[in-house]
């Protein structure tokens, strides 16, 4: 019975660890406010900004509606625990547990540039670009567990410097500042998938809207969602 109990615990731990991963990248209209999302169990999503701040969390609402899918997060009704307001100023009052998933934060002892950023989500340790790195992406998320993230540099085209360049082996490209004003700065390709948009010379109500390319695609086990705005 003891061996069976241990086996069950190990299986549960394995499934929980497997569920905790970088799951989705949301590319906004011009790629400036991208959202990096972690799956913390089979259904719960935690959304982070590129600079390591939690935006929100909850159950993903997959009701398809034009320009909105995958939509808002429904409220998570499970266990939530917060750090006491008397704790270290870097994480006082912040979320500590979402269900069984622990969240930790960098403190001032880790350096002023890291203070308050998310340090780990469950089994995923998060690292960031430092103040001595390129100014276009200093302070941005560098690694999310085993996944590395790179960004375009400050000497790259003005329309996409500081935007996500790669997530693991997946490369992203964008339209440049010399492209049509209706879609300059917008995502051009993810891996081998290409995107085109209605130009400023076409019907005004369509300017900049997605013309070809899937709004949702998978590269590896990461989902990419392109906001069509």
Buried (B, 14 or more C-beta within 10 A) or exposed (E): EEEEEEEEEEEEEEEBEEBBBBBBBBBBBBBEEBBBBBBBBEBBBBBBBBBBEBEEBBBBBEEEEEEEBBEEBEEBEEEEEEBEEEBBEBBBEBBBBBBBBBBBBBBEEBEEBBBBBBBBBBBBBBBBBEEEBBEBBBBBBBBBBEBBBBBBBEEBBEBBBBBBBBBBEBBBBBBBEEBBEBBBBBBBBBBEBEBEBBBBEBEEEBBBBBBEBEBEBBBEEBBBBBBBE
